[in-house]
Amino acid sequence: MRTGVYSSGLIAELVSGETIILFQTNIGHAGEFIDEILQPRAPGLPPPLIMSDALPHNKPTVRTCIHALCNAHGRRQYVDVHDHFTDKVEWVLERYGQIWRFDRESQEHDHTPAERLAGTGNTRYR
């Protein structure tokens, strides 16, 4: 029997450019919420990109998806073990800081997503 209450949010960007935001609070996990949404989805459509933390019960099961894991959650896992592996965790946290700093600078320069990914316009990103 489940005893927890979970809140799950979903932000979907449609091909038309519209954004849909859904929110649910109940005893179900995020993966079950996503399954409810994906169940009626036509099987022939390209797989949606789902981003969540890496908990297995947050993974959808009814449709094939591209599952991206959230870096903020990943970083938090390193912080949780910082006292046990200080030097190694510091190195990882510094890399996260660099990535997010470069990403912010790229956004400030109004790079397109493709330019941001490629590092176009600044050799610092290559």
N, C-alpha and C positions, 0 to 999 in steps of 0.2 A: 504494500500500500504506500502510495506517495504521500509525503507530508509537506513538501515545499510548494511554494507558489513562485512562478516564474513570469517575468515580463519579457516579451520578445517584440522586437520592432523590425520592420522590413521597409526598405526604401527601394523602389523599382523604377528604373528609367526605361520607358517604352521606346520602341523604334521611332515613334512619332515625335519623340522629344519630351513628352509629358512625363511627369513624375507622380508616382503613387506611393503613399505612405500608409502602412498598416501597423497596428499595434494590438497586442493581445496579452492579457494577464490571466493565467489559469495554472493548473497543475501540470500542464504539458510542457515538454521541452521545445526549444527552438526548431529542432529538426522535424518534430511532429507538426508544428505550425507551418513550416515551409512545405511539408508533404501535403497538407490540406490545400495550400495555394497551388501547388504544382500538379495535383492529381488531375484536374480537368484540362491541363495544358495539352495541346495537340502533340502527339509523339514525334511528328516530323519536323518540329521547330528546332533550331539550333539550341544546344544546351545553355541554360542560363549560368551566369557567373554568380556564385554564392560566396559571400565573405562572412566568416564567423570565427569564434575562437576554435581551438582544436578539440574540444570535448566531443567524444564520439556520438553522444546523443543529440548533437546539434547538426549532424550531417543528414541531408535529405536522403530518402530511400526509394521514392516512387518514380523518379525520373533521373536520367543521367545529367549531371551538373559538373561544371568546372568549379572546384572548391578551392577558394583562396583563403588562406589563414590570415588572421588579423595581426599585424606587426605590433600594435599596442599591447595586445594580450601576450604575444611572444616575448616582448621586452619585459613585461611584468614578471614572467616566469624566471627570467635572469635575475631581476631585482630580488625575488624571493630567496634565491640561494647566494646572494652577494657575500654574506658573512662567511660562507663556507669556501668560496672560490674567488676571493677578492680580486686578484690580478686578472684572472681570465674573464670575469664578469665585467670588470672595468674596461677591458679591451673591447668586448662586445658592445657595451653601452656607448663607448666612444664612436664606434662604427655606426650605430643607430643614429647618434647625434649628427654625424656627417651626412648620412643619407637624408635625414629630415631637413637639415640646413640647406643642402644642395637643392632639394625639392622645393623648398620655400623660395630660394633665390630664383630658381627657374620659373616658378609661378609669377614672381614679381616682375620678371622680364617678359611676361605674357607669352612664353613658349607654348606651342600646341602640345597636346599629349605625345604626339609622335616625336616632336623635337625634344621634349623632356626625356623621353625614353632613350633617344639616340645621343643626347648630350649636345645637340646642334647649337652652334653659336658660342660655345665656351669650352675650350679644351680642358678646363678644370673638371668637367663632368665625365670625361672619357676615361 
